[in-house]
Amino acid sequence: MNAPTPNTSVLDLLQDDMKRVDQVIADRLTSDVPLVREVAQYIISAGGKRLRPALLLLVSGALGSQHPQRHALAAVVEFIHTATLLHDDVVDESTLRRGRDTANERFGNAASVLVGDFLYSRAFQMMVDVDNMRVMQVLSEATNVIAEGEVLQLMNMHDASLDEDAYLKVIRSKTAKLFEASARLAAILHGSDPATETACATYGQALGTAFQIIDDVLDYEGQADELGKNLGDDLREGKVTLPVICALRTVEAGEGHLIRQAIENGDLANLDRIQAIIQRSGALEQARHCAMAEAERAAQAVQQLPDNKYRSALLQLPVASLERRT
């Protein structure tokens, strides 16, 4: 999944911090096994804005925290995210991510899964170095919830009867949980009170939820060359996302039958027609409205943090998530 693109002022604010995170990543990708280094470097260098590490650093800045372990933990969440991408692409049989071959397409499924395992275990080695039990609790819970979300999504594949609550349960586990953990970790490192920690976690969860809803919208209205992935992947994989759920509420019986058939069979033969139906139904606007509500929830949560340039940047991220095209 591509990250929403923060504007230039946000990136400038974190420029030095992100260089330090990149250095930690480079230092901790070391391995005596050449294939581990090759696959890990391939996926880590694929691009993206490193939004989850940036989120941890922005919340740290908003809280006035200069904790020496913040860059290491930012690298940890990036390793966990990258491991999930490696595993996701194998499960989904994806061939394109960020405009180039997925790791499984280039190196094979076995190498991708095993290097994903390496990144998970390296992340846990780095967590231990931080020597903070609360940090360990949050990250171990997050990785467990993410794995549960993946399994839940697998169970929901090709089920055209999936409703909005079930959809939200999946994306809040699979995607939003690491956003939530990233923001919460900054508060834990700072020693924030429980109310502030909860506000940070709420912000992260809401931002992550809005991000994933927009990602699912773009699968039906975006352009492949902009998205860097194949359009219709969700349909091929049998994923019932919010645009499909919204469309099935309003379209006529024949059109609904066509969409259900495609979901149940993973059939892309009528992709263009289904995209047209979904776009015409108003489903994308409904889904965007849900994402907007999550963005507003994030903005309300972050208002509880001190008023400074980092909080201003945090307020920009939900807006950037709603407006992104990639």
Secondary structure, DSSP 8 states (H G I E B T S, - for coil): -------HHHHHHTHHHHHHHHHHHHHHT--SSHHHHHHHHHHHTT----HHHHHHHHHHHHHT---TTHHHHHHHHHHHHHHHHHHHHHHHT--EETTEE-HHHHH-HHHHHHHHHHHHHHHHHHHHHH--HHHHHHHHHHHHHHHHHHHHHHHHTT-TT--HHHHHHHHHHHTHHHHHHHHHHHHHHHT--HHHHHHHHHHHHHHHHHHHHHHHHHHHHS-HHHHTS-TTHHHHHT---HHHHHHHHHS-HHHHHHHHHHHHHT--TTHHHHHHHHHHHTHHHHHHHHHHHHHHHHHHHHTTS--SHHHHHHHHHHHHHHH---
